[in-house]
Amino acid sequence: MADEKFPLEEVERRKQLLRVEERYPEADQCPHCAEAREKSGDPTDLCAAHLQRIYGI
């Protein structure tokens, strides 16, 4: 079944990754974003500088 190959959680995770990559492609190259993702375990996490830019701070 399709559900066994692509569980809903995995589909949602991939959609989140695409949204981040499409909107903030430079974050993919940022070592600080990579560090934030590693520490949090969230594949869509961003570093403080990118978060500030997103929120206009």
PyMOL commands that set and color helices and strands:
alter all, ss='L'
color gray80, all
select helices_A, chain A and resi 2-5+8-23+25-29+31-40+48-55
alter helices_A, ss='H'
color red, helices_A
deselect
rebuild
show_as cartoon
